[in-house]
Amino acid sequence: MRTHRHGEKSPISEVQIRPEKPTARYTSAVSNPAILLVALVVFLFVGANASFWTTVSAVRALRERRLRLHEVPQTLTSTALRPRDVAILIAAHDEERGIQRTVRSAGQHVPRSNVFVASDGSHDSTAAIARAEGANVVDISPNRGKAGALEHAIRWFRLADRFEVVMLLDADTVLGPDYLDSALPLFADERVVAVAGTARTALFPGPTSRLGDLLITHRDRMYVVMQYLLKFGQAASFANAVMIVPGFASLYRTRILAELDIAAPGLVIEDFNMTFEVHAKRLGRIAFDPRVATAYTQDPDTLRSYIAQVRRWNLGFWQTLRRHSRMQPRFGTLAAASVVEITISSLLIALAPLLVLASFTVGLPEVVACPSLEEAAARFPALLLLAAFFAADLALTLVALCISRRLAFLRWAPLLPVLRWLDALLCLQAALLSLRRSGDGRWRSPVRR
């Protein structure tokens, strides 16, 4: 051992023989910039944008906790809307299995003479069944697609001249018993030009398989989470940032219909575009409250139908973004933040399995040799990413369970992240397809139960 003059030991030698602390490697790993980057990515994964809207939703819920919507003072508008002022328009294509149930549901809310059906190129008994139930029916041939059918029926029946409000209702949807009673008071504010319906999955008829049960459970969970945590906040009066008035069961003031390009060319679905048109043309506010205006829709219970529907929805979303690339500043900024979050989270979710697989393939011996799970995660950030994904998804499941009290969310919790991964892939695929693919909106209805 080297020594300095007077027999002093070299400080360098002292450092060389100093034993390494057991936690040194772990501390070094945790302080590594790569790990800090992963922590930042995890935060983006959970979503700063989603966190913001969740906070807004919570604040709004607290402020309105004592408000009973059926007691909203009608003095805010000159004339209180009644069910007789509402037309219900159902666009249908080969929907003989469910059209009777939907027409009867509509007839429980408005006079049967206020129910209108646009049978769009149907080859089955859709039109005959609707007529037998007392609905006003127009047969459209050839098939124009849902948007084209809606636009034609609005003109054919002169709905904008005859009614104050029109409800667009899907042929597989049943309205909740208090749908209109709870929705119409939202029009007491004259600035409100549309009321977005609250979507829930119809549990009857039930799914035909265990896979079908998983699919509709996942869809219902996402309905609850998206509507209560995000959309409720986006509908706050200061924001007016609702990105979709879903076409399955929503209300529009008829006075704005002439301003909307309902059947815009090149789009596979109409509801995103109609919503963006409301914002782009500054037509008014969109109201939404997940506690009211509930309707139950029949979601796909086969993997093929599920993939086709999600791909179609996502393609319509990305096509609409391209069509409305220049929006009014406030909504454009808020929508852009949501799009960035959707893109980043979809990329991370889609890549998570590949990152984990690469980590294990490249460094499996080191993973096995790690003395603790914490050190393994520190050495291989992809594991941390995967753990964060499952933890965040479980948190969403627990939130949905607390809100809806549906135990199926908990029963399927281990497999629900797999469908989130599938959704992410379909979202990214649709983004790419939107760059080179347009659509005419012509539809093929999913297999109905």
Residue pairs with C-beta under 8 A, 6 or more apart in sequence:
1 9
1 10
1 13
2 9
2 10
2 13
3 9
3 10
4 10
25 375
26 372
26 374
26 375
26 378
29 35
29 375
29 378
29 379
30 378
32 378
34 381
35 378
35 381
35 384
37 381
38 381
38 384
38 385
41 348
41 385
42 384
42 385
42 388
44 341
44 344
44 345
44 348
45 344
45 345
45 348
45 349
45 385
45 388
45 389
45 392
46 388
46 392
47 341
47 345
48 341
49 337
49 338
49 340
49 341
50 229
50 230
50 341
52 233
53 229
53 230
53 233
53 234
54 229
54 230
54 233
55 233
56 233
56 234
56 236
56 239
57 228
57 229
57 230
57 232
57 233
60 232
60 233
60 236
61 232
69 182
69 185
69 186
69 289
69 291
69 292
70 181
70 182
70 185
72 185
72 186
72 188
73 188
74 80
74 185
74 188
76 188
76 189
76 190
77 187
77 188
77 189
77 190
80 184
80 188
81 164
81 165
81 184
81 187
82 184
83 109
83 110
83 111
83 114
83 180
83 184
84 110
84 111
84 114
85 163
85 164
85 165
86 109
86 110
86 114
86 163
86 164
86 165
86 166
86 167
86 180
86 184
86 251
87 110
87 114
87 115
87 116
87 157
87 159
87 162
87 163
87 165
87 166
87 167
87 254
88 106
88 109
88 110
88 114
88 115
88 116
88 166
88 167
88 169
89 116
89 117
89 118
89 150
89 153
89 154
89 157
89 159
89 166
89 167
89 168
89 169
90 99
90 102
90 103
90 106
90 115
90 116
90 117
90 118
90 130
90 135
90 169
90 170
90 171
91 117
91 118
91 120
91 146
91 149
91 150
91 153
91 168
91 170
91 171
92 99
92 117
92 118
92 119
92 120
92 122
92 126
92 130
92 171
93 119
93 120
93 121
93 122
93 126
93 143
93 146
93 149
93 171
93 443
93 444
93 445
94 122
94 123
94 124
94 126
94 445
95 102
95 122
95 124
95 126
95 171
95 172
95 445
95 448
96 122
96 124
96 125
96 126
96 129
97 448
97 449
98 171
98 172
98 298
98 448
99 117
99 126
99 129
99 130
99 133
99 171
100 129
100 130
100 133
101 174
102 169
102 170
102 171
102 172
102 173
102 174
103 115
103 117
103 129
103 130
103 133
103 134
103 135
104 133
105 173
105 174
105 175
106 115
106 135
106 167
106 169
106 175
107 115
107 133
107 134
107 135
108 175
108 177
109 175
109 179
109 180
110 180
112 133
112 134
112 135
113 134
113 136
114 163
115 134
115 135
115 136
116 135
116 136
116 137
116 138
116 153
116 157
116 159
117 126
117 127
117 130
117 135
117 136
117 137
117 138
118 137
118 138
118 140
118 149
118 150
118 152
118 153
118 156
119 126
119 127
119 130
119 137
119 138
119 139
119 140
120 140
120 143
120 144
120 145
120 146
120 148
120 149
120 443
121 140
121 141
121 142
121 143
121 144
122 139
126 171
127 137
127 139
130 137
131 137
136 157
138 152
138 153
138 156
138 157
140 148
140 149
140 152
140 153
143 442
143 443
144 152
144 263
144 441
144 442
145 263
145 440
145 441
145 442
145 443
146 247
146 269
146 270
146 441
146 443
147 262
147 263
147 264
147 267
147 269
147 270
147 441
148 263
148 441
150 168
150 262
150 263
150 270
151 262
151 263
153 159
154 160
154 166
154 257
154 262
159 166
159 254
159 257
160 166
160 254
160 255
160 257
160 258
163 254
164 253
164 254
165 184
165 187
165 251
165 252
165 253
165 254
166 251
166 252
166 254
166 257
167 249
167 250
167 251
168 247
168 249
168 250
168 252
169 175
169 248
169 249
169 295
170 247
170 248
170 249
170 297
171 445
172 202
172 297
172 298
172 445
172 448
173 202
173 248
173 249
173 295
173 296
173 297
173 298
174 202
174 295
174 296
175 249
175 295
175 296
176 293
176 294
176 295
176 296
178 292
178 294
179 197
179 249
179 293
179 294
179 295
182 291
182 292
182 293
183 195
183 197
183 251
183 292
183 293
186 192
186 195
186 287
186 289
186 292
186 293
187 195
187 251
187 253
187 287
189 285
189 287
191 284
191 285
192 253
192 284
192 285
192 286
192 287
193 252
193 253
193 255
193 256
193 278
193 283
193 284
193 285
193 286
194 245
194 250
194 251
194 252
194 253
194 256
194 275
194 278
194 284
194 286
194 287
195 245
195 250
195 251
195 286
195 287
195 288
195 293
196 231
196 235
196 242
196 244
196 245
196 246
196 250
196 286
196 287
196 288
196 293
197 246
197 248
197 249
197 250
197 251
197 293
197 294
197 295
198 227
198 288
198 289
198 290
198 291
198 292
198 293
198 294
198 295
199 223
199 227
199 246
199 248
199 249
199 295
199 297
200 220
200 223
200 224
200 294
200 295
200 296
200 297
201 216
201 217
201 219
201 220
201 223
201 296
201 297
201 298
201 299
202 296
202 297
202 298
202 299
203 216
203 296
205 298
205 449
206 213
206 449
207 213
207 215
207 216
207 301
207 449
208 301
208 302
208 449
209 301
209 302
211 301
211 302
211 303
212 301
212 302
213 301
213 408
213 412
214 412
214 415
214 416
214 419
215 299
215 300
215 301
215 302
215 303
215 306
215 419
216 299
216 300
216 301
217 406
217 408
217 409
217 411
217 412
217 416
218 412
218 416
218 419
218 420
219 299
220 299
220 400
220 404
220 406
220 409
221 396
221 397
221 400
221 409
221 416
224 290
224 399
224 400
224 403
224 404
225 396
225 399
225 400
227 288
227 290
228 290
228 399
228 403
229 399
231 242
231 288
231 290
232 288
232 289
232 290
233 239
234 241
234 242
234 243
234 288
234 334
235 241
235 242
235 286
235 287
235 288
235 289
237 285
239 334
240 279
240 285
240 286
240 330
240 331
241 330
241 331
241 334
241 335
242 275
242 286
242 288
243 272
243 275
243 276
243 335
243 338
244 271
244 272
244 275
245 252
245 271
245 274
245 275
245 278
245 286
246 271
247 269
247 270
247 271
247 274
248 295
248 297
249 293
249 295
249 297
250 271
250 293
251 293
252 260
252 274
253 284
256 278
256 283
256 284
259 277
259 281
259 283
260 274
260 277
260 278
261 273
261 277
262 270
262 274
263 270
263 441
264 270
264 273
264 323
265 438
265 440
266 319
266 323
266 438
266 439
267 273
267 316
267 319
267 320
267 323
267 438
267 439
267 441
268 312
268 315
268 316
268 319
268 439
268 441
269 312
269 313
269 315
269 316
269 441
270 316
270 441
271 316
272 316
272 317
272 319
272 320
273 316
273 320
273 323
273 324
275 286
276 320
276 323
276 324
276 327
277 283
277 324
278 284
278 286
279 327
279 328
279 331
280 324
280 327
280 328
282 328
298 448
298 449
299 306
299 309
300 306
300 308
300 309
300 446
300 447
301 449
302 446
302 447
305 446
305 447
307 422
307 426
308 444
308 446
309 446
310 422
310 423
310 426
311 426
311 429
311 430
314 426
314 427
314 429
314 430
314 431
315 430
315 433
315 434
315 437
315 439
316 439
317 430
318 430
318 431
318 433
318 434
319 434
319 438
319 439
321 335
321 339
321 434
322 434
326 332
327 335
342 427
343 431
345 424
346 423
346 424
346 427
346 428
347 424
347 428
348 385
348 389
349 389
349 420
349 421
349 423
349 424
350 421
350 424
350 425
350 428
352 382
352 385
352 386
352 389
352 421
353 386
353 421
355 382
355 385
355 386
356 382
356 383
356 385
356 386
358 382
359 367
359 380
359 382
359 383
360 367
360 380
363 379
363 380
366 379
367 376
367 379
367 380
370 376
370 379
376 383
377 383
377 384
377 387
378 384
389 417
389 420
390 417
393 416
393 417
393 420
394 413
397 409
397 410
397 413
397 416
400 406
400 409
401 407
401 409
401 410
409 416
